[in-house]
Amino acid sequence: MNVPPPLASPSVPPASAWVGYACLAPLGLGLAAIVLGGDPALRELAQRSTLAWGASLLTFTGAVHAGLMFGGRLAMSPQHVSGALLPAVAATVAVLVGGQRGLALLVVGFGLFWLYEHRVLGGELSPDYLVLRRHLSIVACGVLALAMLASDAAGLT
């Protein structure tokens, strides 16, 4: 049975939407481990894992835009190149900073990239893609922010 994921559309293949949502699952698992992990070492590992996965996802959002440029779907302009590379820079800094501050930086990074996609590239990208990206960004930001709050409650820095 081929059931389309929520918010799938004709211009965004259902498999792409499913993969997008599935990529958020490790963030949820990390949050759950921070909240439910009894051992402080397990909670710290969960926080670091959530941070690392979130950084990977943020880097991937820029890589998608690099692929669009290489494929000729976006112009190879300084603005587009910067938009494709800056998520990786922000993700790297977040990992280096670590902890709650790193998680907060990822939230800011996802939020700023969402603004870039919608405000700067809105006319160049499919409206259906932008809807999917908005929902993926909201979930990523929400889970990362909750992981940051849970880290604080668990006594992690």
C-alpha positions as CSV (number, residue, x, y, z in Angstrom):
1,M,0.0,0.0,0.0
2,N,1.5,3.3,-1.1
3,V,0.4,5.9,1.5
4,P,1.7,9.4,0.9
5,P,3.3,11.1,3.9
6,P,1.6,14.1,5.4
7,L,2.0,17.2,3.3
8,A,3.3,15.3,0.2
9,S,2.5,17.0,-3.1
10,P,2.7,16.4,-6.8
11,S,6.0,18.2,-7.1
12,V,7.6,16.6,-4.1
13,P,7.8,12.8,-4.5
14,P,6.3,10.9,-1.6
15,A,9.6,9.1,-1.1
16,S,11.4,12.4,-0.6
17,A,8.9,13.6,2.0
18,W,9.2,10.2,3.8
19,V,12.9,10.4,3.9
20,G,12.7,14.0,5.1
21,Y,10.5,13.1,8.0
22,A,12.5,9.9,8.8
23,C,15.7,11.9,9.1
24,L,14.1,13.8,12.0
25,A,13.5,10.6,14.0
26,P,17.1,10.4,15.4
27,L,16.5,13.9,16.9
28,G,13.4,12.6,18.7
29,L,15.3,9.6,19.9
30,G,18.0,11.8,21.2
31,L,15.5,14.0,23.0
32,A,13.9,10.9,24.6
33,A,17.3,9.6,25.8
34,I,18.1,13.0,27.3
35,V,14.8,13.0,29.2
36,L,14.5,9.3,30.1
37,G,18.2,8.3,30.4
38,G,18.9,7.7,34.0
39,D,22.6,7.6,33.8
40,P,24.3,11.0,33.4
41,A,26.8,9.6,30.9
42,L,24.0,8.3,28.8
43,R,22.3,11.6,28.9
44,E,25.5,13.4,27.9
45,L,26.0,10.9,25.0
46,A,22.4,11.5,23.9
47,Q,22.9,15.3,23.9
48,R,26.1,14.9,21.9
49,S,24.4,12.5,19.5
50,T,21.4,14.9,19.0
51,L,23.8,17.8,18.4
52,A,25.8,15.8,15.9
53,W,22.7,14.6,14.0
54,G,21.2,18.1,14.0
55,A,24.5,19.4,12.6
56,S,24.5,16.8,9.9
57,L,20.9,17.7,8.9
58,L,21.8,21.4,8.8
59,T,24.7,20.7,6.6
60,F,22.5,18.6,4.4
61,T,20.1,21.5,3.8
62,G,22.9,23.5,2.3
63,A,24.1,20.5,0.3
64,V,20.7,20.3,-1.3
65,H,21.1,23.8,-2.6
66,A,24.7,23.0,-3.8
67,G,23.2,20.1,-5.7
68,L,20.6,22.4,-7.2
69,M,23.4,24.8,-8.4
70,F,25.5,22.0,-9.8
71,G,22.4,20.6,-11.6
72,G,21.6,24.0,-13.1
73,R,18.4,24.6,-11.2
74,L,19.9,27.5,-9.2
75,A,22.3,30.1,-10.6
76,M,25.9,29.8,-9.5
77,S,25.8,33.3,-7.8
78,P,27.8,34.4,-4.7
79,Q,24.5,34.6,-2.8
80,H,23.5,31.0,-3.7
81,V,27.0,29.7,-3.0
82,S,27.0,31.4,0.4
83,G,23.6,30.0,1.1
84,A,24.8,26.5,0.3
85,L,28.0,26.8,2.4
86,L,27.0,28.7,5.5
87,P,24.8,25.9,7.0
88,A,27.9,23.7,7.1
89,V,29.9,26.5,8.8
90,A,27.1,27.0,11.4
91,A,26.9,23.3,12.0
92,T,30.6,22.9,12.5
93,V,30.7,25.8,15.0
94,A,27.7,24.3,16.8
95,V,29.6,21.0,17.2
96,L,32.7,22.8,18.4
97,V,30.8,24.8,20.9
98,G,28.8,21.8,22.0
99,G,26.2,21.3,24.7
100,Q,23.2,23.6,25.1
101,R,24.9,26.5,23.2
102,G,25.5,24.2,20.3
103,L,21.9,23.0,20.2
104,A,20.8,26.7,20.4
105,L,23.1,27.5,17.5
106,L,21.5,24.8,15.4
107,V,18.0,26.2,16.1
108,V,19.2,29.6,14.9
109,G,20.8,28.0,11.9
110,F,17.7,26.1,10.8
111,G,15.6,29.2,11.4
112,L,17.9,31.5,9.4
113,F,18.1,28.9,6.5
114,W,14.3,28.7,6.5
115,L,14.2,32.5,6.2
116,Y,16.7,32.4,3.4
117,E,14.8,29.8,1.5
118,H,11.5,31.5,1.8
119,R,12.5,35.2,1.6
120,V,15.4,35.0,-0.9
121,L,14.7,31.9,-3.0
122,G,10.9,31.7,-2.7
123,G,10.4,32.5,-6.4
124,E,13.1,30.0,-7.5
125,L,11.9,26.9,-5.5
126,S,8.7,24.9,-5.8
127,P,6.0,26.1,-3.4
128,D,5.4,22.4,-2.5
129,Y,9.1,22.0,-1.6
130,L,9.0,25.2,0.5
131,V,6.0,23.8,2.4
132,L,7.8,20.6,3.1
133,R,11.0,22.4,4.2
134,R,9.0,24.7,6.4
135,H,7.5,21.7,8.3
136,L,10.8,19.9,8.5
137,S,12.4,23.1,9.8
138,I,9.7,23.7,12.4
139,V,10.0,20.1,13.7
140,A,13.9,20.2,13.8
141,C,13.9,23.6,15.6
142,G,11.2,22.4,18.1
143,V,13.0,19.1,18.9
144,L,16.4,20.8,19.2
145,A,15.0,23.5,21.5
146,L,13.3,20.8,23.6
147,A,16.6,18.9,23.7
148,M,18.3,22.1,24.9
149,L,15.7,22.6,27.7
150,A,15.9,18.9,28.6
151,S,19.7,19.2,28.8
152,D,19.3,22.0,31.2
153,A,16.9,20.1,33.4
154,A,19.2,17.1,33.3
155,G,22.1,19.3,34.5
156,L,24.0,19.1,31.2
157,T,25.9,22.1,30.0
